[in-house]
Amino acid sequence: MTAVAAQGSVAAANDPGLAAVAELRALSKTYFKPDGSIMVEALKAIDVSIMRGEYVAIMGSSGSGKSTLMNVLGCLDRPTSGEYLLDGKDVARMPDDELSEYRGRKIGFVFQAFNLIPQLTVLENVAVPLFYQGLKKAEREERSSAMLGLVGLDDRLDHRPRELSGGQQQRVAIARALVTNPVVLMADEPTGNLDSRTGLQILELFEGLHSKGMTIIMVTNDDSIAERCRRVVRLKDGVVEFDRLQANRNQATAEPTLI
């Protein structure tokens, strides 16, 4: 996979075979006070394109706009102006019901806090997104079991989250994010609740997924984590401070390393 880099942006205009999974065009997000006056301009006319198969770190200090950017990319928040094309479709003005269904098919989320349902088994947790897509139980279980095998937990299908380590719970969350075959995996500080050794193993799992073609967007404040990504987008005061491709010094080239 190749990309064409330019200072402040990465574009694919010279490579017609390279598709943008997420494309922001002059996108802004403004939060208003109850009286209608501007409280904060979180994002200011941002132009960013993320290509299929990229591994991108989004960075920035508190108040930089990185969390807002992640929420907009994840279709959890709407822009005030501009366009957002997710897998070629403008979702910025999409009706809520349609947006929710489209987000569920196109995006897989991995959060710092795992967000597993304690009353459900590991297999049932992974199958939750497929339930909302209306799949029959047999197909839900088959696909969920396959994803748990991918992350090395096929021997934990009937366990509850409380019976797993933190690293195992995060792997369940990754399996759940992948079970819908999304076009992009979005991770918000996915190692933040893990010790350094387990966090490294989760990062190696992400790198293994990326080596197989998965598009990954990760929010992180850790420079050492960002160095493992193929591209770094850093925000400051609501604008892109820099957007840089970098060498994959730590990029996995084989199967994911499993905990």
N, C-alpha and C positions, 0 to 999 in steps of 0.2 A: 504494500500500500504506500502510495506517495502523496505528497501534498506540496502546494506551492506557498512558500512563506513570504510575507512582506512585513515590514516594520509596522507594528500595531494591529495586524490582522493576518489571517491565513485564509487564502482563497483557492478555489479550484477552477477558475475561469479557463486556464490553459490545459485542463485535463477533463474532457467531457465524460470520461468513464468513471469519474469520482463523484459520488452523489453526496449532497449535504443532508445529514440526518436532522440537524437543527440549524436554522438560519434566522438570525435576528437582524431586522432592517430598521435602522433609525428608531430603535425601541427605547421608550422612556417609561419610567414608573414614578409617579408622584403621589405622595400621601398628603391628604388634606385635613385640616381641622374642621370641627363641626360647623364653623361659620363660613366654610368654603375657602379660607385662606390657605396658602401652601404651608405645610408643616415640614416636609423634607422632600427633596428630589433625590430619590434613591438611585435611579438609573437615568442617564442623560444621553439620549440619541445614540445608543450602542449599536454597532454593526459587528456581528460575530457569526461565523459559519463553522460548524463542527461537522467534519466529514465522516462518512461511514468507516468504521474500523479504527477511529482515533481513540487515544487514551489521554484525557485532558484533566489537568488539575486547575481548579478555580481557587484563587487565593486573594487575600486582602485583609487589612486590619478591620477592627470593629468599626462599623459605620461606612465601610467602603462600598457596600452594595452587593457583596458576594452572596449573601443569603437571599436577598431579593432576586438576584439573577438566577440562583438555583431554583427558587420557587416558581419563577416565570418559566424557566426551561422545563420544569416538572409539571407544568400546567396546574400548579396549586395556587397561583395568583395570576391576575391578568394585567397586561401592560396598560398604561394610560394612553399611549399613542405608539404608532409604529406597527410593524408586522412581526409575527413569529410563525415560521413555517416548520412544522414537525413532520418529518418524513414526506415533505412536499406539499403539505396541506396547511393553510393558514388557520391557526387555532385561536388567534387573538380575539376574534369576535364570535366564536362558535357558541351556540346555545349550551347551557350548563349540562343538560342531560347528554347531549352529543359529545361534549368535551370529556365528561367523565368516562363514557364508554371508550372513546378514542384513546384517552390517557391510559386506561387499563390494558389496552391491547399493545400500545406502542412503548410504554415506559415501565421499567422495573426499578423499584426503590429499595435501597438498603440504608438503614438509619443507624445512628450511633447507639440507640437504646434497644435495638433488635425488634421491639414492638410485636412480640409473639403473644398469642392468646393462651394464657396459662392453663385453661381448662381443656384445651385441645391437644391431641397427640402431635408429634412432629409431622407425621404424614398429613393429618388434618389441617395443620397450620399452613403447610405448603400448598394445599389444595384450595384454600380460601379464594384466591383470585379466580380460579376456574369455576367455582360455584357461582360467582356473580356473572360469569360469562355464559351460564346455562348448560355447561357440559354435564353429561351423565356421570354417575358415581364411578363406574368402572373406568371410564376414560380419565377422570380426575385422579384416581388412585394410580393408574398406570403412569401418567405423565409426572405426577408428584414423586413417585418412587424412583423414576429414572433420574429426576433432578437431584434427589437426595443421594443417589449413587454417584452422580457426577461430583458432588462435594464430599464424598466419603462417609456418608451417614446412612447407608442402606441397612445397617444393623441397628438403627435407632428409631425405626419407623413408629413403634408403639410407645416410645418414651414421651414424657411430658417435659416442657421447657425447664422446669425446676430440677430435673434429673440430669441436665446437661451442663457442661462447663460454658463459660462465656464465649470461648472460641467456637464451640459446637453450636451454640445458639445463633451466633452470627452466620455460621454456615447454613443453618436452617433458613435464616432470613435471606441469604443469597439465593438458595434454591427456590424460595418463594418468589423472589424477584425475577427469576429466570423461567419459571414454569409457563408463563404466557408467551414465550418466545418473543420478547420485546426487541425493538430496533435499537434501544439504548438502555444502558444500566446506569442509574444515577445513585451515587453514594455520598452521604453527608457525614463526614468524620467517622467512617465505618470502624476505625480502630480506637476511637476515643475512650471506650469503656473496657479496653483490653490491656493486659500487660504487654511489655515490649516484644517478648518472644512470640506470644500468640498473635499480636498485631502484625508481626512480620510474616507469619504463616498465612494470615488473611490476605495480606498484600500479594504474596506469591500466588495465592489462588486467583486474585483479580488478574494478575499478569498472565497466568495460564489461560484464563478466559479470553483476555485480549489477544493472545497469540493465536487463538482459534477464530478471531474475527469480530469479537464483541466490541461495540462502541461503549466506552465508559467515560462518564463525567464525574469527577470527584471533588467535593469541597474539602479543603484541608488548610490548616494553619501551620503545618509541619513541613519545613523545607526539605527534610530528608525523604518524606513521602512524595512530595512534589517532584523530586529528582528522579523518582522511579517512573514518572509519567512521560509520555512522548511529547507533551505540549503543556505549557503553563500559561494561563490567562490570569493576570493580576489586575485587580480593580483598585481604584483610589478615588474617593469622592464622587462615586457614581459613574466614572468613565473608565475605559480600559487604559491602564497605565502602560502595560506592555503585554504582548501576545507572542510567545516564543516557542519554536520547535527546538528540541534538544535531543542529544544522543541518549539512547536507551542503555545506559551503562549497566543497569540492574534488570534489564528486560528478560523475563523468562522465555525460553525457546522450546520448552518441552511441555510435558503434562503438568497440571497444577500440583504444587506441593500441598499435601493435605495434612490437617492436624490429626 
